[in-house]
């Protein structure tokens, strides 16, 4: 073999050795990398298990171990919650800050930091942290709610209520809380409450009115209703009328009721001839019946009215409370004045120990002012009735009712039919 041939053979052998060494090194590197990945994965997994256990058991040692194995937003957050529960708000704020910086798009971390900072007396830091959370979830209520409360406690009322209003718009169930905060800060001034809450929807006006009536401040509820300029729902008008009637402020109640009633006049019976359908559960100055109807059925009957197109038909079919008004109406009256109440009625087959009659009751004190005789079992057609009464010294309204005479026995059923028409109240 020549020298050149030997040289070529040595080079080939060296190349083969180099390739084998390179493959071995690469394989070793791969194994090391896999071991490192496996180790890191194991550390992360174990850290997650420790963190979950720590959060559940409030074990600070487990939380410390989890952070030492793997520093992550989750492990720092878990340790922060445990420190906060142990009243170490400074330590909790530090952990929440590390977590929020590591995952800055997580609004929960910023809100946790805001809470811990405020608890620790870092008001401006709490405001700053809460401000970071709001744009991360602008349509969610909680960031606005927390920022608004922090701002209020820090003395920034205008901006605080702005955030609380946004929270209430996002989650209407929070609106009563916003209203309550405004009222507590208002010193009893409804103007302040309206400005702070700035209701823009019927639902907001309803929540505000309900809250003020619940407080017993009817004046504030009426102010807010008037300030709504018609935006408050119809239910608010009815609720305010009901509250005024319950407070025996009948003239104010009538004024509010008459706003939505064309052609009505104070001091006269509304729909005296029963010519139109009515909501008999509505509080106000139209015809009403008891909340729980039992033992009778009401309807408009066009078959044989006394006058006009229809009359009221009452069908008695069993037990009913003799003291309850089958149907009634509030009418404004003048004090110390003589009145005549007239009506037309007809009956068929009425059987009862407590026959029906018409009664005039002073709505201010519930005293009976006058009453008709008991209606007979059978009238054989329409009959006209009238009786007289004097209103009291300070009377403002009378309640005209169709009810039954008291019965001697607790159980007093009634059967039969009654028609009523042309109910008139006249000042003499």
KOLVOLO-89817 format. One record per residue (C-alpha): x negated, z negated, y. Coordinates in steps of 0.25 Angstrom, whole numbers, plus 5000, padded with zeros to 4 digits. Layout:
REM KOLVOLO-89817
XZY ...
This chain:
REM KOLVOLO-89817
500050005000 499550045014 499349955025 500550015033 501449995021 501049845020 501349825034 502749885033 503049805021 502649675028 503449715040 504649735032 504449605025 504349535038 505649595043 506449555031 505949405032 506349415047 507749465044 507849355033 507449245043 508349305054 509549305045 509249155041 509049115055 510449185059 511049125047 510548985051 511049005065 512349045060 512448915051 512048835063 513048895072 514148875062 513648725060 513748705075 515048775076 515548685064 514948565071 515548595084 516948625078 516848495070 516548415083 517648485090 518648455079 518248315078 518248295093 519648355093 520048255082 519448135089 520048175102 521448195096 521348055089 520847995102 521948045110 522947995100 522347855097 521847835112 520447815105 519347825116 518247825106 518847945099 518948015112 517547985116 517048045102 517948165104 517248195118 515848175112 516148265101 516748375110 516948375125 518248445128 519448445137 520248385126 519248275122 519048235136 520548235139 520848145126 519848045131 520448055145 521848015140 521247895132 520447845144 521747865153 522547785143 521447675143 521647675158 520247735161 520747835171 519347865176 518847905162 520147975159 520048055172 518548095169 518948145155 520148225161 519248285171 518248335160 519348395152 520048465164 518648525169 518448575154 519848635154 520248655168 521548735165 522248615158 523248555167 523448435158 521948395160 522048405175 523348325175 522748215166 521548205176 522448195188 523248085181 521948005178 521348025192 522647975198 522647855189 521247825193 521547835208 520947975210 522048035218 521448155224 520748185210 522148175203 522748265213 521548365211 521748365196 523248385197 523048495206 522148565195 523348555185 524448615193 523948755194 523648755179 525148735176 525848765189 527248785182 527248655174 527848525180 526748425176 525548465185 526448475197 527148335193 525848265192 525148325204 526448295212 526448145208 524948135211 525148195224 526248105228 525547975224 524348025232 525248035244 525448195244 526948195244 527248335249 526248395239 526648295228 528148335229 527848485229 527148465216 528248375211 529348485215 528548585207 528548495195 530048475196 530248625197 529448645185 530148535177 531548495183 531548365175 530448315185 531248335197 531948195196 530548135196 530148215209 531448165216 531248025212 529848025218 530348085231 531447985232 530447865230 529647925241 530747955250 531247825255 532647865252 532647995260 533248105253 532648205263 531248165258 531748185243 532248325246 531048365253 530148305242 530948365231 531348495238 532348535228 532448685227 533448705215 534848655212 534248575200 533248505210 534448465219 535248415208 534048325203 533848275217 535348245219 535448175205 534248085208 534848045222 536248015216 535647935205 534847855215 536247825222 535847895235 536947985237 536648015251 535248075247 535948155236 536948215246 535848245256 535048325246 536348395241 536548435256 535148475258 535248575246 536048665254 536848715242 535648715232 536048585225 536948625213 538448605212 538248485203 537548405214 538748425223 539648375213 538748255210 538648215224 540248225225 540348135213 539348035219 540048035233 541448015225 540847905217 540347845230 541747855236 541247945247 542448035245 542348105259 540948155257 541248195242 542348275247 541548345258 540448385247 541548425237 542348515247 541048595250 541348675237 542848675238 543548775247 544848745253 544848595250 545348495260 545048345260 546248255258 547048345249 547148365234 546248475229 546948585220 548248505221 548948605213 547948615202 547748765204 546348785200 545348745189 544448625193 543248555187 543948425184 542648355182 542148385196 541948265205 542648285219 543948315225 544648405215 545348365202 544648285192 544848235178 544148125170 542748155165 543248135150 544548195148 545348135137 546848145133 547248255143 547048405146 547048465160 547348605163 547948695174 549348745170 549948875177 551248875169 552148795178 551448735190 552148655201 551548745211 550448845212 549748905199 549448785191 549648635188 548748535181 549248515167 548848385160 549048375145 548948235139 548548235124 548148085121 547347975125 546847965139 546447855149 547647825158 546747775169 545947905169 546348015179 546848135172 546548215185 546148165199 545748205212 545048145224 545648165238 545148115251 546148025259 546147955272 546147805272 547447725275 548347845274 549647875267 549647985257 550648055247 550248115234 551148215228 551048295215 551948375205 551948345190 552648375177 552548315163 552948355149 552948255137 552048155142 551948035133 551147915137 551147765140 550347805153 551047915160 550247995171 550347985186 549648015199 548847915206 548147905219 546847815219 546047775231 544647835227 543947735235 544347605228 545147665216 546447595220 547747665217 548447715229 549747775223 550247835211 551447925206 552447875195 552047905181 552348045177 553548055167 553348105153 554148235157 554548295170 555248415166 554548495177 553748465189 553948345198 553448305211 552848165214 552248095226 551747955229 551147895242 549947805244 549047755256 547547775256 546647645257 546047595270 544747665267 545147775257 544447905257 544947975244 546147955234 546047995219 547248065214 547348055199 548248085188 548247975178 549047895168 549747765170 549147645163 549547625149 549847485142 549047515129 547547555128 547947685121 548847775130 548947915126 549648025133 550248155129 551048265137 550848355149 550748345164 550648445175 550148405189 550248495202 550348485217 549548355219 549548335234 549048215243 549648205257 549348115269 550548055275 
